[in-house]
C-alpha cells in the first residue's frame, strides 16, 4: 500500500506514512499547561491537614482508586485553610489557559463563555495503591488539573 495524504492544521496536504512507517497526524491535539503555584510550599501543611481531617471522618468513595482513599468530589466547597486558595488559583489558571488556547490575551477581561462547573477531590495512595487507567470524557469535562 502506498503513502496517502492528509491535511494538517494549516490546511496543507502532507504525506502520511506507509503501514510499516507510521507518522503522526495531529487531528485533535490536546494542550497541556504546567504552572508552578508560588504558595505551594506555604500551603502544603494546610492542605495535608485538610485531607487528613477529611480522611479521618469519611470512608471516601471508590471510583478508579485501588487500595487508596478518594474523597467525595466536593473539594472546592471545603472550608479548611488552604483549600479555597488552591481552588481559586487553579480556576484562575484554567481561565488563563482557556484564553491562551483561544488566542486571546490572558489579561483580557472579557468573560469566557458559560459558567465554570468545578469539582475536585483528594486521592491518597499508600505504597501499592493506585488509580486505574480512565478518562473523563464521558462527563463532558473540558479541563483536568492535578496538584502534587
C-alpha positions as CSV (number, residue, x, y, z in Angstrom):
1,X,0.0,0.0,0.0
2,X,1.4,3.4,-1.0
3,X,1.5,6.6,1.0
4,X,-1.6,8.7,1.2
5,X,-2.1,12.4,2.0
6,X,-3.8,14.2,4.9
7,X,-4.4,17.8,5.6
8,X,-2.6,19.3,8.6
9,X,-3.8,22.1,10.8
10,X,-2.7,24.8,8.3
11,X,-4.7,23.2,5.5
12,X,-1.6,22.0,3.7
13,X,-1.5,18.4,2.3
14,X,1.2,16.2,3.6
15,X,2.2,12.6,3.1
16,X,1.1,10.1,5.6
17,X,3.4,7.1,6.1
18,X,3.0,3.6,4.9
19,X,1.7,0.9,7.2
20,X,5.2,-0.1,8.2
21,X,6.3,3.5,8.5
22,X,4.0,5.3,11.0
23,X,3.7,9.0,11.0
24,X,1.9,11.4,13.4
25,X,-1.2,13.4,12.4
26,X,-2.5,15.8,15.0
27,X,-6.2,15.7,14.3
28,X,-7.4,16.5,17.8
29,X,-4.4,18.0,19.7
30,X,-4.7,18.3,23.4
31,X,-2.8,21.2,25.1
32,X,-1.1,20.7,28.4
33,X,-0.2,23.7,30.6
34,X,2.1,23.4,33.5
35,X,2.2,26.1,36.2
36,X,4.1,26.5,39.5
37,X,2.0,27.7,42.4
38,X,4.1,30.2,44.4
39,X,2.1,29.4,47.5
40,X,2.5,25.6,47.3
41,X,5.2,25.2,49.9
42,X,3.5,27.6,52.3
43,X,0.1,26.0,51.9
44,X,1.3,22.4,51.8
45,X,0.8,21.6,55.5
46,X,-2.7,23.2,55.5
47,X,-3.8,21.1,52.5
48,X,-2.4,17.9,54.1
49,X,-4.2,18.7,57.4
50,X,-7.4,19.3,55.5
51,X,-7.0,15.9,53.7
52,X,-6.1,14.1,56.9
53,X,-9.1,15.6,58.6
54,X,-11.5,14.5,55.8
55,X,-10.0,11.1,55.6
56,X,-10.4,10.5,59.4
57,X,-14.1,11.2,59.2
58,X,-15.0,9.7,55.8
59,X,-14.6,6.3,54.2
60,X,-14.4,8.2,50.9
61,X,-15.7,6.7,47.6
62,X,-14.4,4.0,45.3
63,X,-14.0,5.1,41.7
64,X,-10.7,4.4,40.0
65,X,-8.8,4.2,43.2
66,X,-7.4,0.8,44.3
67,X,-6.0,0.3,47.8
68,X,-6.2,4.1,48.3
69,X,-8.6,6.7,49.5
70,X,-10.7,9.0,47.3
71,X,-12.6,11.9,48.9
72,X,-16.0,13.0,47.9
73,X,-15.9,15.2,44.9
74,X,-16.8,18.4,46.8
75,X,-13.2,19.6,47.5
76,X,-14.0,23.1,46.1
77,X,-16.5,23.6,48.9
78,X,-14.2,22.5,51.7
79,X,-13.8,25.2,54.4
80,X,-10.3,24.2,55.6
81,X,-7.4,26.6,55.4
82,X,-5.5,26.5,52.1
83,X,-8.2,24.7,50.1
84,X,-10.1,27.9,48.9
85,X,-6.7,29.4,47.9
86,X,-5.8,26.4,45.8
87,X,-9.2,26.2,44.1
88,X,-9.1,30.0,43.4
89,X,-5.6,29.7,42.0
90,X,-6.3,26.6,39.9
91,X,-9.5,28.1,38.5
92,X,-7.6,31.2,37.5
93,X,-5.0,29.1,35.6
94,X,-7.8,27.3,33.8
95,X,-9.2,30.7,32.7
96,X,-5.7,31.8,31.7
97,X,-5.2,28.6,29.7
98,X,-8.5,28.9,28.0
99,X,-7.7,32.4,26.9
100,X,-4.3,31.4,25.7
101,X,-5.8,28.4,23.8
102,X,-8.3,30.5,22.1
103,X,-5.7,33.1,21.2
104,X,-6.7,36.0,23.4
105,X,-4.6,37.9,26.0
106,X,-4.6,36.2,29.4
107,X,-5.4,39.5,31.0
108,X,-8.4,40.1,28.7
109,X,-11.4,41.0,31.0
110,X,-14.0,39.7,28.5
111,X,-15.8,36.8,30.1
112,X,-15.3,33.3,28.9
113,X,-18.5,31.6,27.6
114,X,-20.6,29.9,30.1
115,X,-20.2,29.4,33.9
116,X,-17.4,27.1,35.2
117,X,-18.6,23.9,36.9
118,X,-15.8,22.9,39.2
119,X,-15.4,19.7,41.1
120,X,-12.4,18.2,42.8
121,X,-11.2,15.6,45.2
122,X,-8.2,14.3,47.1
123,X,-6.6,11.0,46.5
124,X,-4.3,9.3,49.0
125,X,-2.4,6.3,47.6
126,X,-0.2,4.4,50.0
127,X,2.5,2.1,48.7
128,X,0.7,-0.4,46.4
129,X,-2.2,2.0,45.9
130,X,-3.0,3.4,42.5
131,X,-5.7,4.6,40.2
132,X,-6.7,2.5,37.2
133,X,-6.5,4.0,33.7
134,X,-9.6,6.0,33.0
135,X,-10.9,9.1,31.1
136,X,-13.0,12.0,32.0
137,X,-14.6,12.4,28.5
138,X,-17.9,10.8,29.4
139,X,-18.6,13.5,31.9
140,X,-18.2,16.4,29.4
141,X,-15.2,17.8,31.3
142,X,-13.1,20.1,29.2
143,X,-10.2,20.7,31.7
144,X,-8.5,18.5,34.1
145,X,-5.9,19.5,36.7
146,X,-3.6,17.8,39.2
147,X,-1.8,19.3,42.1
148,X,1.1,17.3,43.5
